[in-house]
Amino acid sequence: MPRHRGFTYLMVLLWVAISGVMLMALSRAWLLESRRERDTELIYRGEQIREALSAYAAVPVSTGRSRAPERLEDLLEDRRSGQVVRHLRRVWRDPITNSPSWGLVKDENGGIVGVFSSSPKVPLLGPPGTRSYKEWRFEAGAGAEPAAPAAAASVPSAMAAASTGQTTRP
């Protein structure tokens, strides 16, 4: 009987060690999936704002007035043409920083022509060559190309292309 002493204890220690390694691997997968979901949400929200900025600029107005909004809230209710036009349902929060404020791309008149996340982190699904979310811009007038085949499986095709006109990385 004394020769079997501690065997159960060693098996429990081995089980705890294996469980810890598996949980660590699982947490990395969860983290990666979470980042991928936030990138997908950034694409959706950025494209919605980009399309709203383009629609806002397309509304005919009297000359001398800026064709770009001065603030994102102007996209919610546009009365410049005499009729109420809603280019955007709501001003989305930045999904990367979870902040209500976006980085703004402005034209020479101070009007908003694009948005970007103010996060310095590296995106997973960003356009090739993008080193941070600050470089990934959603600007009015920038066309979107279809996603690369590898990225299309993980991101819906309507949201897969960045507004810079480049396809996303897989």
Buried (B, 14 or more C-beta within 10 A) or exposed (E): EEEEEEEEEEEEEEEEEEEEEEEEEEEEEEEEEEBBBBBBBBBBBBBBBBBBBBBBBEEEBEEEEBBBBEEBEBBBEBEBEEEEBEBBEEBBBBBBBEEEEBBBBEBEEEBBBBBBBBBEBEBBBBBEEBEBBBBBBBBBEBEBBEBBEEBBEBBEEEBBBBBBEBBBBB
